[in-house]
Amino acid sequence: MYQRRVAWSLVSTDPRVEYTHRLARWDAEIAAGDKRHQLLANLRLTLVGVVAILIWLTWTHRAAVEWFALPLVTFMVIAVAHERILNRVERCKAARRIYERGMARLDGTWAGEGADGARFAESALFASDLDLFGPGSLFQLLNTTRTEVGEEALAGWLTAGASPAEIAARQAAIAELRPMIEFRESLAVAAADGRIGRTGALARWAQLPASPHSFSQAVFAVLSLVSVAMIVAVFTTPLPVRWLTLWLFAQIGIAALWAKRAGGDFADVADAAPDLALLKALLERIESQSFKSPRLVALRDALPAEGRLASQRIAALMRLVTSLDSCGNPMVAPFAKFFQVPAHVMMATARWRSKHGHAIAGWLRAVGEAEGFAALATFAFENPANPFPQVDASGASFDATALGHPLIHSSVAIANDVRLGGEGPHVLMVSGSNMSGKSTLLRAVGVNVVLALAGAPVRATSLRLSPLMLGVSLRVDDSLQEGQSRFYAEILRLKSIVDLSRGKAPLLFLLDEILAGTNSFDRRIGAEGVVRSLASAGAIGLVTTHDLALTELVAGLGVPAENVHFEDRIEDGKMVFDYTMRPGVVERSNAIALMRAIGIDI
């Protein structure tokens, strides 16, 4: 069990200072543990030598057998202590890895390390466009969870919007956990080697239908009583021992027939033994922590089951699973099977499931949400300048000051103000040359909306927005398997976005190089039709283009709209970008200059 020998209070609100301090402390603990490990290893080796000498002395009749007692007992005590120290060192190393990854995030070198959530890539239409999952993704940046249920909770919050009330509740929970570095660390270390999930062995077993075993219980109770009676009879009457042997084989046959019919109900719970230990440890940590925010209080208060803590219920199940496993020990098995202990334990396990199995899904959900909140709180702690957004349920709006992209390190990211909806423009037509920052701006808007609706802080000085649906077309590719060109795939995506705009929730659309796969005449007519349809439905959004003819659309959309652009310049023969959004239409393109720069004779 992971326990801290000293209570470390929060030393600094500066994450780099705090992580440096904790890395040094864990290094010291690991070094001390390694010294104790080496000392006990040498002691064990010495005791082995002592035992070898005693064996020789006994063989030569120079020592009595009783002399073995002290070194053997000492060896067992040292072995137990040694195992505890090794476990402690492994836990310390797991804790150290937490802060190594934290420092990597602070340094901007985190990409490619840790679970990237690629299995959730199809959970939202815009996930690929906004780099929500996969290597170097938002999920990989945020993810400090260790269990499948934690990953599922975090991914669910990133792909499904929430109501303003739920967002406010999550913000309060994250704000409370932000300075609670001890709690977040203990969760991560407890789950360091776990992958417990809603679809794992434990979850499958908990979902099995209840099986009636009342008749079987009576039968096996009778069989056990007969076994006891026969044992007594063998020692008190002339009952031949062979009858006892025959009765043993008869019982084994009866138990085998019963197990063939009903024993399958217990296979998954035996496979879930590691999940049980992990779930118990995580539940104990959550149950022992006091919270103030309503969301966390409700999460913890939902854990008790029929007057006892969830961790205590799981501990009872663990004892049953351990007992069943012990029945397979070659030294124990004959006696256990003679008295039908495996059958009794299996039926006790079934009774446990019938009483508490329905609660396991809720316990797993609580653990997943606790890890999800801890992950977002870690993000908040590591980015103290990032505020929580204000979520306003009225109308469609997005008003950000100094908006940046969370996946770009703050040392190089360029922030821009973006205002959409309300009294501001409903549509921004973004023009600019290649690599000037148009697509990055769209992704920055989209990713910050994802963070805001998940309840997390955002990369901006301030952000006020309404609960928005996202309609995104930034990364659309052709498909050889489906026989679709890029243009056809894009118009299918645009149709789905237009359909979304007709829903109840307001839509924010992000369209990159709209209809670039067709000629300029069709592009202008098609783009105007799509954007006009979206704007008339009350949607707000940004559209990027290389075709300066499309910048003329803002005058006839029927809603407030503006042109903005990104500039570039040539210095010493190289293209230079400042990634700053300016009002109006871009006045020049860099395509010819780029072609010349790489050696194409133009």
Secondary structure by P-SEA (a helix, b strand, c coil): ccccccccccccccaaaaaaaaaaaaaaaaaaaaaaaaaaaaaaaaaaaaaaaaaaaaaacccccccaaaaaaaaaaaaaaaaaaaaaaaaaaaaaaaaaaaaaaaaccccccccccccccccccccccccccccccccccccccccaaaaaaaaaaacccccaaaaaaaaaaaaaaccaaaaaaaaaaaacccccccccaaaaaaaccccccaaaaaaaaaaaaaaaaaaaaaacccccaaaaaaaaaaaaaaaaaaaaacccccaaaaaaaaaaaaaaaaaaaaaacccccaaaaaaaaacccccccaaaaaaaaaaaaaaaaaaaccccaaaaaaaaaaaaaaaaaaaaaaccccaaaaaaaaaaaaaaaaaaaaaaaacccbbbbbbbccccbbbbcbbbbcccccccbbbbbbbcccccccccbbbbcccccaaaaaaaaaaaaaaaaacccccccbbbbcbbbbbbccbbbbbccccccaaaaaaaaaaaaaaaaaccbbbbbbbccccccccaaaaaaaaaaaaaaaaaacccbbbbbccccccccccccccbbbbbbbbbbbcccbbbbccccccccccccaaaaaaaaacccc
